[in-house]
Amino acid sequence: MKNFKYTLLGVILVSALILSACGDISGQYTQLPSPFGSSTVSNSSDPTASAPDLVTPDDSGIENLKIEYKNDELVRVSDFIPDVVIDIKYASADNFTGGRIYNFNDAYLRYGTVIKLKKACDTLRSQGYRLLIWDAFRPQSAQFTLYENASEADRAFLADPKVKSQHSAGRTVDVSMVTLDGSVVEMPTGFDDFTSKSDRDYSDVSAESGKNSDILEKALEDAGFTGYQKEWWHYTDSDKYGFDDIETVKLINKGKNEYIADCDEYISLRSKPDSASEVICRINKGERLKPLSWGNKYIRVQYKTYVGYVSVDYLK
């Protein structure tokens, strides 16, 4: 029995030496960094149990990458309809206020709305026309600016911002047409013409402009849009979307085709637009990301062969 005690004591001492050689086993470990830095935390459980794989992906397989979208995602129209003509009037002084309302020049709509718009564009293209977009997604703050700068008479053409414009839901678009080579097509009026000539009664405009408006209207209505009686250029998707998830879009204002990770070391690409969601991979400082859709605090991006969400606070 005495020899057994000495043997057991020896085993314990040797084990202690081996463990001390392996490092601290007190439960302290360096956790994988929270979004943009690292910290040491205490955890008595297995430190690898909740640790995501942060291996940086390579470029292989990008050519075969298939990206799926949900209908309610806010996307850039030209990413899906390359030949659409974009002339955002509120990004210039060419509107009824005489001033610039937005600081972005691209057209953004819900993905489901863009798919319908693409169908209308295909129809128009077969008839020798291309779609011209004057306005699409409109931040709610911009709607207040428009309304405040409109006369009482002109406000009859604008949605009360307290009620909210469907432009701010990303499902309404203001459009016209050009020929396939970009030449001007005669239409009843220009944009923001708040007169009786802008309505859908074409008896007071030229026959040519009335005919062209009918072509535009049929293509859009057949694709699932409804026209606004007072404005021949105004169409709304028959499918409804809410406002809250895109009401305060910020980075959209830069209108970039790519963003750069702007952080101390790296940022986390997450599975959902939530800081508590699963980390897909690490994106090192300075890496380039392709935006896919926009939201309030997170942007859905493509990083090499990975697709996920990153915080707008760490992009430039």
C-alpha positions, 0 to 999 in steps of 0.5 A, spaced: 500 500 500 505 504 501 509 503 494 502 504 491 501 511 495 508 513 492 507 511 485 500 515 485 504 521 488 509 520 482 504 520 477 501 526 480 507 530 480 509 528 473 502 530 470 503 537 473 510 538 470 507 536 463 501 540 464 505 546 466 509 545 460 503 546 456 501 552 458 496 555 463 490 551 464 486 556 469 481 557 464 484 563 461 485 563 453 485 568 448 478 568 445 478 569 437 477 577 436 470 580 437 469 584 431 475 588 430 480 586 436 482 581 441 481 580 448 482 575 453 476 572 457 475 567 462 471 561 460 471 554 464 468 550 458 472 548 452 475 554 448 474 551 441 466 549 442 464 556 440 470 558 436 468 560 429 473 558 423 476 564 421 481 562 415 481 567 410 478 564 403 482 564 397 479 566 390 478 559 387 471 558 385 469 565 384 467 564 377 462 559 379 459 562 385 451 563 385 449 568 389 441 568 391 437 574 393 431 575 397 425 579 394 426 584 400 433 586 399 435 593 397 440 592 391 443 596 385 438 596 379 444 596 374 447 590 377 441 586 374 439 591 368 446 593 365 443 597 360 438 601 364 440 609 363 440 612 370 439 619 371 437 621 378 434 628 378 435 629 385 442 628 385 442 634 381 439 641 381 434 638 375 428 638 379 423 642 382 427 645 388 433 647 384 437 643 388 441 637 390 437 632 395 441 626 394 448 625 394 448 618 391 447 617 383 445 610 383 438 607 383 436 602 388 430 598 389 428 591 392 430 585 389 423 583 387 422 590 384 428 589 380 426 583 377 419 585 375 423 592 372 428 587 368 422 584 365 419 591 363 426 592 360 426 586 356 419 588 353 421 595 351 428 593 348 424 588 343 421 594 341 427 599 340 427 602 347 431 602 353 428 604 360 431 611 363 430 612 371 429 618 374 428 616 381 428 610 385 429 609 392 428 615 396 431 616 403 425 618 408 429 624 410 429 626 403 422 626 402 421 631 408 426 636 404 422 635 398 415 636 401 418 642 405 421 646 399 414 645 395 408 650 394 402 648 397 399 646 390 405 642 388 404 638 395 398 635 391 403 631 387 408 629 393 407 624 399 406 627 405 413 624 409 409 623 415 405 618 411 411 616 408 412 615 400 413 608 397 419 611 394 422 610 401 420 603 401 424 601 395 418 599 391 417 605 387 420 608 380 420 614 376 421 612 369 422 614 362 424 611 355 430 613 350 432 609 344 437 603 344 442 608 342 440 613 347 436 618 343 431 622 347 424 619 346 418 624 346 414 624 352 408 628 355 413 632 359 419 633 363 420 630 370 417 634 376 412 637 371 406 639 376 401 641 371 395 637 368 400 635 362 403 630 367 397 626 368 395 620 364 390 623 360 394 624 354 388 629 350 392 635 352 399 633 349 402 630 342 399 624 339 407 621 339 408 623 346 401 619 348 403 613 344 410 613 347 407 613 354 402 608 352 408 603 350 411 605 357 405 604 361 403 597 358 410 594 359 410 596 366 403 594 368 404 587 364 411 586 369 407 588 375 407 595 376 401 600 377 401 607 375 400 613 378 394 617 375 397 624 376 404 622 374 405 619 367 413 617 370 411 614 376 410 606 377 409 602 384 410 595 385 404 591 386 408 587 392 409 591 398 415 592 402 416 595 409 420 601 411 424 600 417 429 596 415 432 601 410 429 607 413 436 610 415 441 607 410 447 611 410 453 608 406 448 607 400 450 615 399 457 613 397 454 609 391 460 605 391 461 599 387 466 596 392 468 597 399 474 597 403 475 594 410 477 599 415 479 597 421 485 595 426 486 588 424 480 585 421 473 585 421 468 579 421 463 577 416 457 574 419 451 570 417 446 575 419 446 582 420 447 582 427 453 582 431 451 576 435 450 571 429 455 566 426 462 569 424 463 566 417 470 568 416 475 574 417 476 579 412 483 583 413 484 590 414 484 593 407 481 587 403 476 589 398 468 587 398 463 587 393 456 590 396 450 586 394 445 589 398 444 595 403 441 596 410 441 600 416 447 598 420 449 592 415 451 591 408 451 584 405 457 583 401 461 578 397 468 577 399 471 572 395 467 566 395 463 568 401 457 572 402 455 575 408 454 581 412 459 586 415 458 592 419 457 599 416 462 602 421 468 599 419 467 600 411 470 606 407 
